Amino acid sequence: MNEERAANEEQRSRLWSHRLHEDGIFNARQNYFLVAQSMMSVAYATALSGEEARVLVARAIAVIGLLLTVAWLDVNWRQCSIVHVVHDRAARELPEFNKTWERRKIVRGLSSTHILAFVIPPLIGVMWGFLLLTA
């Protein structure tokens, strides 16, 4: 009986670690794309700020920025799917987590994960589109 309980606790521990791991991957990828987009924004501004504005270079950067935004959305779609699967498993198997999660559901609106995954990248895409049209 103690061995079964210990095995159960070990499984719960691994599930929680998996939940944290997938959430960490999601956040690390958000950071990567935000840094990449920021660097490209600086490159865009630099291309247009010199005495000899390089409009073609700025437009190329904006196109790459748009493509990077599409890739960002695709990565977010896949990673959010994984996060949700593991999250649902954790909510079923870990009563403490489920209790906290149920309490959090009282707060209405988009989740932070969905805002990071599906609101921020399209806003960045709109920025690139606007910069592409105005370069």
Summary of the structure (lengths in Angstrom):
residues: 135
radius of gyration: 21.0
end to end distance: 70.5
largest distance: 77.9
contacts: 359
relative contact order: 0.14
helix: 88%
strand: 0%
